[in-house]
Amino acid sequence: MDPTTTIETQLALVQRVSPDLVEVRFREGTTFTTDGIQEILAAREQLGRDGPPARVLIVMPEVTDFDMDMITRDHYKGRPVRDHSRAVAWVVHNDRNERFTQLYFAYFPSPVPSAIFRQEAEALAWLGMM
C-alpha cells in the first residue's frame, strides 16, 4: 500500500486507487460512530486535495452496528465534499444496512450524487457513468 494514497482509520481503510476513484472499505465488527465517520470524511478530504473530485466507492461490512448518535447528525455539514467527491456509491449487502442508509439520507441528503447498491460490481458500473 502506498502511504500517500492510503489512510487507515478506526473504522475503515480509505484509499485512492486511481486518480478519479477513492475506496472506503469498512472493517468487519466495527460500530459506525460519529467520530469514526468524521475521521473517514477527513481522510477522503486529505486524499482529494490533489486532482479533480473523485468517484467514491463505500463498502460496508455485512454485519454493521450503528451508534444512534451517528444516525442523527449531518456528517457532511460544513465539509467541502463537492471539492473532493464527484459521486458516492454505497455497497450495503443486505436489507438492514440498506434501510439504515436510506433512512440516514432521507434526513441528510448527500451534497453529491449518491446511490445504494447490494453488489460492488453494480456500484462500480454506476460510478463509471458519473
C-alpha positions as CSV (number, residue, x, y, z in Angstrom):
1,M,0.0,0.0,0.0
2,D,1.2,3.4,-0.9
3,P,1.1,5.6,2.3
4,T,0.4,8.7,0.2
5,T,-2.8,7.2,-1.2
6,T,-3.9,5.1,1.8
7,I,-5.2,6.2,5.2
8,E,-6.2,3.8,7.9
9,T,-8.9,5.0,10.2
10,Q,-10.5,3.3,13.2
11,L,-13.4,2.1,11.1
12,A,-12.1,1.7,7.6
13,L,-9.3,1.7,5.1
14,V,-9.6,4.8,2.8
15,Q,-7.6,4.5,-0.4
16,R,-7.2,6.4,-3.6
17,V,-7.0,3.5,-6.0
18,S,-6.8,5.7,-9.2
19,P,-6.7,9.4,-10.0
20,D,-10.5,9.5,-10.0
21,L,-11.5,6.7,-7.6
22,V,-11.4,6.5,-3.8
23,E,-12.5,3.4,-2.0
24,V,-13.7,3.3,1.6
25,R,-13.7,-0.3,2.9
26,F,-15.2,-0.7,6.4
27,R,-13.8,-3.3,8.7
28,E,-15.9,-6.2,9.9
29,G,-17.1,-5.9,13.5
30,T,-17.0,-2.1,13.7
31,T,-19.7,0.2,15.0
32,F,-20.4,3.3,12.9
33,T,-19.8,6.2,15.3
34,T,-19.8,10.0,14.8
35,D,-16.1,10.2,15.5
36,G,-15.4,7.3,13.1
37,I,-17.4,8.8,10.2
38,Q,-15.7,12.2,10.7
39,E,-12.3,10.6,10.6
40,I,-13.3,8.9,7.3
41,L,-14.5,12.2,5.8
42,A,-11.3,13.9,6.8
43,A,-9.3,11.1,5.1
44,R,-11.4,11.4,1.9
45,E,-10.7,15.2,2.0
46,Q,-7.0,14.7,2.5
47,L,-6.8,12.2,-0.4
48,G,-8.8,14.5,-2.6
49,R,-6.6,17.6,-2.2
50,D,-4.7,16.9,-5.4
51,G,-6.6,16.5,-8.6
52,P,-10.3,16.6,-9.6
53,P,-13.1,15.4,-7.4
54,A,-13.1,11.6,-7.3
55,R,-15.8,9.0,-7.5
56,V,-16.1,7.3,-4.1
57,L,-17.0,3.6,-3.5
58,I,-18.0,2.8,0.1
59,V,-18.2,-0.8,1.0
60,M,-20.0,-1.6,4.3
61,P,-19.4,-4.9,6.1
62,E,-22.3,-7.3,6.0
63,V,-22.7,-7.1,9.8
64,T,-22.8,-3.5,10.8
65,D,-23.7,-1.7,14.1
66,F,-24.8,1.9,14.1
67,D,-24.4,4.2,17.0
68,M,-27.7,6.1,17.2
69,D,-25.9,9.4,17.6
70,M,-24.2,8.8,14.3
71,I,-27.6,8.4,12.6
72,T,-28.9,11.8,13.8
73,R,-26.1,14.0,12.7
74,D,-25.4,15.6,9.3
75,H,-21.9,14.5,8.8
76,Y,-21.5,16.5,5.5
77,K,-22.5,19.8,7.1
78,G,-19.6,22.3,6.9
79,R,-17.3,19.9,4.9
80,P,-16.2,20.6,1.4
81,V,-17.5,17.3,0.0
82,R,-18.0,18.7,-3.5
83,D,-14.4,19.7,-3.6
84,H,-13.1,16.2,-3.4
85,S,-16.1,13.9,-4.3
86,R,-17.9,13.7,-7.6
87,A,-20.3,10.9,-6.7
88,V,-20.6,8.2,-4.0
89,A,-21.8,4.6,-4.3
90,W,-22.7,2.7,-1.2
91,V,-22.4,-1.1,-1.2
92,V,-24.7,-2.3,1.7
93,H,-25.0,-6.0,1.0
94,N,-28.3,-6.6,2.9
95,D,-31.8,-5.2,3.9
96,R,-30.7,-3.9,7.3
97,N,-27.8,-1.9,6.0
98,E,-29.9,-0.6,3.1
99,R,-32.7,0.6,5.4
100,F,-30.3,2.4,7.7
101,T,-28.5,4.0,4.8
102,Q,-31.8,5.1,3.2
103,L,-33.1,6.4,6.5
104,Y,-29.9,8.5,7.0
105,F,-30.0,10.0,3.5
106,A,-33.8,10.7,3.8
107,Y,-32.9,13.2,6.6
108,F,-29.5,14.3,5.4
109,P,-29.3,14.2,1.6
110,S,-25.8,13.8,0.1
111,P,-24.3,17.0,-1.4
112,V,-23.2,15.0,-4.4
113,P,-25.0,12.3,-6.5
114,S,-25.2,9.1,-4.5
115,A,-26.8,5.7,-4.8
116,I,-27.1,2.5,-2.8
117,F,-26.3,-1.0,-4.1
118,R,-26.2,-4.6,-2.9
119,Q,-23.2,-5.6,-5.1
120,E,-19.9,-4.0,-5.6
121,A,-20.0,-4.6,-9.4
122,E,-23.2,-2.7,-9.7
123,A,-21.8,0.2,-7.7
124,L,-18.7,0.4,-9.8
125,A,-20.8,0.3,-13.0
126,W,-22.9,3.2,-11.8
127,L,-19.8,5.2,-10.7
128,G,-18.3,4.6,-14.2
129,M,-21.2,6.6,-15.6
130,M,-20.7,9.5,-13.3
